[in-house]
Amino acid sequence: MVKSMKFEALEKDINYVSTECSGASKVIVLRMTFAFMVNYTYLVVDSITNRSVIVDPAWDMEKIDVVLASTQTKLSGVLLTHAHPDHIHLAEPLAEKYGCPIWMSHEEIADSQFKGERLIGINMIPWEVGQMLIQPILTPGHTHGSTCYLIGNSLFTGDTLFAEGCGICPDVQAARAMFASLRLLKNMINPETDIFPGHSYGIPPGQKFSQLLKDNMYLQFRNENDFAVFRLRRGQKHSAFTNFF
């Protein structure tokens, strides 16, 4: 098939890198921008079956099309960490275009009222896409139904956990839930796991969890009250689009 000049130009200019997710899969990191927003979307490809899933697709459909075409992978599903607009923006168009399901936690669907013809509510029961095992982990705090996804040696954290901090919490109850969610991750995630958050504030995606355990201030708190006071301290902007720590 002959590519258009526009397609070739975009493919050359595309800003993505790939990193091993496990022995049979890889993560393609897509930096997506719109106005002042910068998001990270992730395409996770099973190298054995060449099936893939995409995490929190936003802003640039053409860039996703280019990556899917260049890797010749079959998009088999859309994973959504939560329902804020900058994480669900392209979920429905992609699902419709490539004929695949959208997955989101039942809790987030109920809380956000997000709807879609191909939307499937999930419990925290693992399932497989190709040879990849997808383990959802409910991590409320930023939103009621925020969910991280563990695939191989990679954890996709949305706005629950960043390399530099954690997501904004709207109130004390949410901040306490965030503390519990981060404690859960500390207890169950291997320190050598690669962390892929929805945003970056200077440190690139793909850092080892062991490094975050040393450097991320929000992983140092030992009780929920101190955590909540700090998370809700003055000067924090409580906006769905403002996640800086």
Secondary structure, DSSP 8 states (H G I E B T S, - for coil): ----HHHHHHHHH--EEEEEEETTEEEEEEEEEETTEEEEEEEEEETTT-EEEEES--S-HHHHHHHHHHHT-EEEEEE-S---HHHHTTHHHHHHHHT--EEEEHHHHHHH----TTEEEE-S--EEETTEEEEEEE--SSSTT-EEEEETTEEEEETTB-SS-B---SSHHHHHHHHHHHHHHHHHS-TT-EEEES--SSS-S-EEHHHHHHH-GGGS--SHHHHHHHHT-TT---BTTB---
